[in-house]
Amino acid sequence: MKHCILAKYRPEVYPRREELLPRIREIFAPAAELPGVHRITVYPNCVARENRYDVLIVLDMASEALPVYDCLLYTSDAADER
């Protein structure tokens, strides 16, 4: 299955969008170690529009991995950055 996360940057953060991509990849990298997670891909948007997402994170995983991923996401240090 593919678990997709669409995110929109706040206006004051948007000018820094390119420099944030490595940090986003770093935040999601630990999920690749979970059993059942096959791949994580981060896609920046290709068209800057107000009504479009700014970054898409796609996790290719077995459906059984979703509860484990959710637990990691909400108990990791990255949760403090929200």
C-alpha positions in Angstrom: 0.0 0.0 0.0 1.0 3.6 -0.4 0.6 6.0 2.5 0.7 9.6 1.2 1.2 12.7 3.3 0.6 16.1 1.7 2.0 19.1 3.4 1.7 22.8 2.9 4.3 25.2 4.3 3.4 28.2 6.2 3.9 31.4 4.1 6.9 32.6 6.2 8.6 29.2 5.7 7.9 28.8 2.0 11.0 30.8 0.8 13.2 28.2 2.7 11.4 25.2 1.2 14.5 23.8 -0.6 16.7 23.8 2.5 13.9 22.0 4.4 13.8 19.0 2.2 16.9 17.3 3.7 15.4 17.7 7.2 12.1 16.2 6.1 14.0 13.2 4.6 15.9 12.9 7.9 12.7 12.9 9.9 11.1 10.1 7.9 14.3 8.0 7.4 13.8 6.0 10.6 10.5 4.7 9.3 12.4 2.8 6.5 13.8 0.5 9.2 10.3 -0.6 10.3 9.3 -4.1 9.2 7.0 -3.9 6.3 8.1 -0.4 5.1 9.6 -0.8 1.7 10.5 2.7 0.6 10.0 6.4 1.5 10.1 9.1 -1.1 9.9 12.8 -0.6 8.7 14.9 -3.6 8.8 18.7 -3.6 6.0 20.3 -5.5 6.7 21.2 -9.1 4.2 24.1 -9.4 4.0 26.8 -6.8 0.4 27.6 -6.4 -1.6 28.7 -3.3 -4.1 25.8 -3.6 -1.4 23.0 -4.0 0.7 21.0 -1.7 4.3 22.0 -1.1 5.7 18.5 -0.4 4.5 15.0 -0.8 5.9 12.1 1.3 5.0 8.6 0.0 5.6 5.6 2.2 5.4 2.3 0.3 4.5 -0.3 3.0 2.6 -3.4 3.9 -0.8 -2.5 5.5 0.4 -4.2 8.7 3.2 -1.6 9.1 0.8 1.4 9.3 0.1 1.0 13.1 3.8 0.7 13.9 4.6 3.7 11.7 2.0 5.8 13.4 3.4 4.9 16.8 6.9 5.9 15.7 5.7 9.2 14.3 3.9 10.3 17.4 6.7 9.2 19.9 9.7 10.4 18.0 11.7 13.6 18.6 10.3 14.8 15.3 6.9 15.1 16.9 8.3 18.0 19.0 8.8 19.9 15.7 5.1 20.1 14.8 
